[in-house]
Amino acid sequence: MNDTWSIYYNFDQYLWSPEGAPDRGIGVFFRFGASDGVANPIKYAYNVGIGARGSVPWRPCDNFGIGWARTEISDNFVPLLRQQLRLGLGKEDAIELYYNAALTSWLTAALDLQIIEQALARTLNASGVGSGT
């Protein structure tokens, strides 16, 4: 088979913006990607969340948000790892909360919390056999 395909869709939309500042506000974002899983190790990817930029009047260059993501790995991705080693490659879920503070026009500081349920559910022990949950 010589054919493979993938598709990706992305949008973000401000739901509220301060008057006269269309590049700032609070909004939502959504991303979706899918592939046949042949040439790409990712079968499906989703991402959705709420974000804000410059919504705090005295911090016009700061941005923050919260989001959820899921990535599903293709069954075709490294069959040896999936079947022989039983590493549990399946789906990965993540939640992220972040705040980026603009300290100057060229320097930012970020706080970022990520909670990840990783796709790799098992690890190899010293004998090379899969172990874990």
Secondary structure, DSSP 8 states (H G I E B T S, - for coil): -----EEEEEEEEEEE--TT-TT-EEEEEEEEEEE-SSSSSEEEEEEEEEEEES-STT-TT-EEEEEEEEEEE-TTS-HIIIIIS-----EEEEEEEEEEEESSSS-EEEEEEEEEE-S---EE-TTS-EE--
